[in-house]
Amino acid sequence: MPDEQEITKGHYLINEGEEPGGMYFVIEGQFEATMKKGDGEIVIGKISKGELVGEMSFLDEEPRCASVRAISDSVVKVIPENRFKEFFNNQPSWYQALVKTLLERLRRANKRVKI
């Protein structure tokens, strides 16, 4: 079973540009995803209980494309890269959560695209 990690409000779980090392499942709390823009950052989304975090870089092995900061005291389960297949084979509901998360984020991105 993955390890749990507590994240204090205001602390970062993921930093934009860092190499992937795992994926996270939010058990408690809420996060916001941000991207650097000029000298600041913009909020691109919120992540809540029952959602996955860090799935894109985890799956495509590219550097993290956004930072993820806790906006409340939070708890996540850490899914290490080397235990991914074993874990998801034993936890089909989490695999479904991964697919649902990816599809929801793709739909939101598609709505923002102006043709």
C-alpha positions in Angstrom: 0.0 0.0 0.0 1.3 3.5 -0.7 2.6 5.7 2.1 0.6 8.7 3.3 2.1 12.1 3.4 0.8 15.2 5.3 1.1 18.6 3.5 0.7 21.7 5.6 -1.4 24.6 4.1 0.9 26.8 1.9 3.5 24.1 1.2 4.2 22.7 -2.2 3.6 19.0 -3.1 5.0 19.5 -6.6 7.2 22.2 -8.1 7.0 23.2 -11.8 10.0 21.9 -13.8 11.0 19.1 -11.4 11.4 15.5 -12.5 8.5 13.2 -11.8 9.0 10.7 -9.0 5.5 9.6 -8.2 1.8 10.4 -8.3 -0.5 11.3 -5.5 -4.1 10.5 -4.4 -5.7 13.2 -2.3 -7.3 11.7 0.9 -8.0 15.0 2.7 -7.7 18.7 1.9 -7.4 20.8 -1.3 -4.7 22.0 -3.6 -4.3 24.5 -6.3 -2.2 24.0 -9.5 -0.2 27.0 -10.6 2.0 27.9 -13.5 4.7 30.5 -13.7 3.8 33.6 -15.7 6.3 36.4 -15.9 7.4 37.2 -12.3 4.2 35.7 -10.8 2.0 32.7 -11.2 -1.5 31.9 -12.3 -3.9 29.4 -10.8 -4.9 26.8 -13.5 -7.0 24.5 -11.4 -8.1 23.1 -8.0 -7.5 19.5 -6.8 -9.7 18.0 -4.1 -10.3 14.9 -2.1 -10.6 11.8 -4.3 -8.5 13.2 -7.2 -5.1 12.4 -8.4 -2.2 14.8 -8.6 1.0 14.6 -10.8 -0.5 12.1 -13.2 0.7 13.7 -16.4 4.4 13.8 -15.7 4.1 10.4 -14.0 2.7 8.9 -17.2 4.8 10.7 -19.8 8.0 11.0 -17.8 8.4 14.7 -18.7 9.2 17.4 -16.1 6.3 18.7 -14.0 4.4 21.3 -16.0 2.8 23.0 -13.0 3.3 23.5 -9.3 0.8 22.1 -6.7 0.3 23.9 -3.4 -1.9 22.9 -0.5 -4.6 25.5 0.2 -5.6 23.6 3.3 -3.8 21.1 5.6 -3.9 17.9 3.4 -3.1 14.3 3.3 -2.1 12.3 0.1 -1.2 8.8 -0.6 2.1 8.6 -2.5 2.1 6.2 -5.5 5.8 5.6 -6.3 6.7 5.0 -10.0 8.2 1.5 -9.3 5.0 0.3 -7.6 2.5 1.8 -10.1 1.5 -1.4 -12.0 1.2 -3.6 -9.0 -0.7 -1.0 -7.1 -3.2 -0.2 -9.8 -3.8 -3.9 -10.6 -4.8 -4.3 -6.9 -6.8 -1.1 -6.8 -9.1 -0.9 -9.9 -11.1 2.0 -8.3 -8.0 4.1 -8.3 -7.3 3.2 -11.9 -10.8 4.4 -12.7 -10.1 7.6 -10.8 -7.0 8.2 -12.9 -8.9 7.8 -16.2 -11.7 10.1 -14.9 -9.2 12.7 -13.8 -7.4 12.7 -17.2 -10.7 13.0 -19.1 -12.0 15.8 -16.9 -8.9 17.8 -17.3 -8.9 17.2 -21.1 -12.5 18.4 -21.3 -11.7 21.6 -19.3 -8.7 22.3 -21.5 -10.8 21.8 -24.6 -13.4 24.3 -23.4 -10.6 26.9 -22.9 -9.3 26.5 -26.5 -10.6 29.2 -28.8 -10.9 28.2 -32.5 
